[in-house]
Amino acid sequence: MADKYTKKHDGIGDAEDKWKDAIVEKEFQPAKAKMELSYRQLENELSMIAGMEEANAKRKAEIEAEMVKVKKAVEA
């Protein structure tokens, strides 16, 4: 079965982008699956996630700084 998306509630307000706040229900049925894994694989995955968190924190700071600059430009 393919995923099914159903709009439940409209966004609030009169803004042009209120559609971004609309609530959508996602219905899905994952297939039964089996996988094999080891403790070492999980350890490696955890290590990769820690590395991604550091990279994400740096990128988040860059984006927030750019958002401030964009807001200043819009308000000027």
C-alpha positions in Angstrom: 0.0 0.0 0.0 1.3 3.4 -0.9 1.4 6.2 1.7 -1.8 8.2 1.9 -1.8 11.9 2.8 -5.1 13.5 4.0 -5.5 17.1 4.9 -7.1 17.4 8.4 -7.1 21.1 9.2 -6.3 24.3 7.4 -3.5 26.6 8.5 -4.4 29.5 10.9 -4.3 33.1 9.8 -4.4 35.1 6.6 -0.8 34.9 5.6 0.0 33.8 2.1 2.0 30.9 3.5 -0.5 29.6 6.0 -0.6 26.3 4.0 2.7 25.5 5.8 0.7 25.2 9.0 -2.0 22.9 7.7 -2.2 19.5 9.5 -1.9 16.5 7.3 -2.4 12.9 8.3 0.0 10.3 6.9 -1.3 6.8 6.7 1.3 4.1 6.0 1.8 0.4 6.4 5.4 -0.7 6.5 6.2 -4.1 5.1 7.3 -6.8 7.5 11.1 -6.9 7.4 14.0 -8.7 9.1 17.5 -7.5 9.4 20.7 -8.8 11.0 22.9 -6.5 13.0 25.8 -6.6 15.5 26.7 -4.5 18.5 29.7 -3.2 16.6 27.4 -2.0 13.8 25.3 -0.1 16.3 28.4 1.3 17.9 29.6 2.6 14.5 26.1 4.1 13.7 26.1 5.9 17.0 29.5 7.3 16.3 28.4 8.5 12.9 25.3 10.2 14.4 27.6 12.0 16.9 29.6 13.3 14.0 26.5 14.5 12.2 25.3 16.3 15.3 28.4 18.4 15.4 28.2 19.2 11.7 24.5 20.0 12.1 25.1 22.3 15.0 27.7 24.3 12.9 25.3 24.5 10.0 22.4 25.6 12.2 24.5 28.4 13.6 25.4 29.5 10.0 21.8 29.4 9.0 20.6 31.4 12.0 23.3 34.1 11.3 22.1 34.3 7.7 18.5 34.5 8.8 19.4 37.6 10.9 21.0 39.2 7.9 18.0 38.4 5.7 15.6 39.8 8.3 17.6 43.0 8.5 17.6 43.4 4.7 13.8 42.9 4.6 13.2 45.4 7.4 15.5 48.1 5.9 
